[in-house]
Amino acid sequence: MAPKTKFTKQDIVLAAFDIAKTDGIESITIRKVAERLGSSIAPIYVNFNDAEELVQQVVEKALQVARGLITEQQSGQPFRDIGMASLRFAKEYPVLYRDLIMKNNPHMKNTPEQIREIIVLMKQDPELAGFSDQELQSILLKMQTFQTGLCVMLANDLFTESMDDSKMIHMMDEAAEDFIRAARLRKQQEK
C-alpha cells in the first residue's frame, strides 16, 4: 500500500484559493478542498477547525496577492501603485474581487490599522507631500470610491472593447490628480 500523501496548511490554503478564484469564496467547503487535493477531509481538519477558519486564510492569501501586486508596481508613486494593483487584481481575479469587494462580508472591513498602513505609504509619495493624515485620509476615501467603481466595472466586464488597460490607468491617474489638486486648493483657501 502506498504511503498517504501529507498536505501542509499552505497546500490546503492554495487548493481553497484555487476554488475561490474560479467559483467564489462561498464555494469553499472542506469536501471540495479535499477533492481538489485528492485526499480525504482528515488532513484539512488536522490543520483547520472548520471551513470558516480556512476561508479566513484564503482571504489572507488574497490580501497577500494584492500586496504583492502593489509591490510589483514600483512606480515611485505608492498611491498610484495601490490603484494600479487594484485594477490588476480586479482584472486577474474578477470572481475573488467581486466576492471580497462587492459583497458585504466580515473579512473585508477596513480597520484603522489598514488605513494607517495606507496613509504611511501615501506619505512616501512625493505628489502627496505636505498633507496631514486627515487630509490624506480624505483623498484616500475619494480615490477608493472612484477606484472601486472602476474596478467593479472591470471585474464585471462592463467596459467596451475600446477601454484598454492604458486608458483605465490614464483615467485613474486623472482622477487622482483632480482629487490631489482639489485638496491643495482647499488647503490654500483655508490659509
Disulfide bonds with the S-S distance in Angstrom:
none
